[in-house]
Amino acid sequence: MRRKKIYSTDFSIDVSSGKESEIFKWFLACLLFGKPIRQEVARRTYFEFQEAGLLTPEKILKAGWGKLVKILDKGHYVRYDFSTTTKLLEICRRLKEKYGSIGKLLAESKNENELNKKILEFKGIGPITARIFLRDLKKIPPRRTEIN
């Protein structure tokens, strides 16, 4: 079965606004879709994160391992719940430590190739996840990224 392409607009995420909060929401959605799991499960799980109010790296880190596993399980992301929880915590921790925020990661990247390389440095992010994320970032007008 061929997978349908996903876009930020499928989740009511407006990356074209350039707002850091919207860009991180899209990043999170891409991370969830990065596993070989049914798209409907990844979609449902993203909305579980939204319902729980865990749409920033800080809130994900504060939630901790146990709460994240419960949210993933609630979205029926059960086969990969432990590994995805570990991956999300590692990525959010590294993002905060190395860049401070997703907006600063974007701002420190001179072009799409450099941004792609930086994203691929995160353990657990592969070329497909990076490509999906970057595809929608092209909708952001130049110099519109809001750094909060």
N, C-alpha and C positions, 0 to 999 in steps of 0.2 A: 504494500500500500504506500503510495506516494504521500509525503507529508506536505501540508499546505504551508506556504510561507507565512510567517507571523510578522506583524508590524506593531509598532508602539500604539497606533491608533486603535488596534484591536482591544486594547486595555484602557482606553481613554487616557492615554499618556501623551502629553503634548511636548515632545522633545524640541519641536520648532520654536518653543518659547525661550529656549536656552536656559531655563531655570534648572539649577543643580538638582532640586528635588525631583523634577520630571526625568532628568537624565539618569539619576540613580534608580528610579523605579524601573526604567527600561533595562538598565544593567541587571537588576535583580530578576526581571522576567526572563532575560536572555540566559542567565545562569540556571534558572529552573528548566528552561527548554533545552539546555545543553546536554542533558542526560538522554540515553535511549529509552524514553518513556512516552506513553501516549500523550499526544498534545493536549487532549481534554484534561488529563490529570495535571499536567504542568500548568495549564490555564487556571484550573480550579484552585491549585495550590497558591498561585500568585494572588488570587482573590482572598485566600485565607490569610496571607501575609497582610494584605490591605485591610481586611476586617480587624485583624489584631493590632493594626497601627504600627507594623514593623516595616517601614519603608525608608529607613535611613540606616547607614552603617552603625551609628551610635545605638539606635534602638535594637538592632539585630544583636549587637555585641552585649547589650544590657540584658536582653531576653535570656541569653545563655543556651547551652546545649539542650537541656531538658525541654524547655518551652518550644524551641525550634523543632525538635523531633515531633512534639505533639501537633504543631501546626502542619508539618509535612504529612503526618499520618492522617490528620483531619482532611487534607486535600487528596488523600489516597496515594500519596507519593511514597508508599511504604517500602518498596523494594530498595530504594536508594535513600531512605530517610537518615540513616546514621552517616553515610559518606557525604551526603549533601549538606547536612548540618555542619559537619567538620569543615567542609569546603567553604561554606558561607562564612563561618566564623574566621577562618584563616584569611579569606579574601578581604573581609571587612577590616580585620586587624591590620593587615599589610597596607591596605588602602589608606587607613588613618595614619599609620606610622610613616609610610614612605611619602605620601602626597598630602595628607590632611583631609582631602575630599576628592570626589570624582571631578568636580569642577577644576580643581588645581591640576589634576592629572591631565585633563584636556588642555588646559592653558599652557602646561609645560611641554606639550607635544607640538612640534613645529609643523607637522603634516600628518596625513592619515597613516602613512607607513610607520612613522615613529610611534603614533598612538597604538597602532596594531601591535608593534613589538612590545610596548609597555604592557598592554593588556595580556599578551601571551606569556609575560613573565609571572603572572599570577598562577600559582599552583592550582591545577584543576580547570583552567580555561584553555580550550583548544581552538583551532582555527575556525571551526564552524560557529562556535559561540561568538568569537570575536567578529566574524564576518556579519552575523545577524545584527549584533550591536552596532557596528560601524555603518551598516547600510542605512539605518534610520537616522544616524547622527548627521548624515549629509543634508538633512532637512533644516539643520540649524544655520541661520544666516551667519556669515563671518562676524567675529567679535561680539556675538550675542550671548555667549555663555555667562551666566550670572554666578559670580563667586560669592557665596554667603559666608 
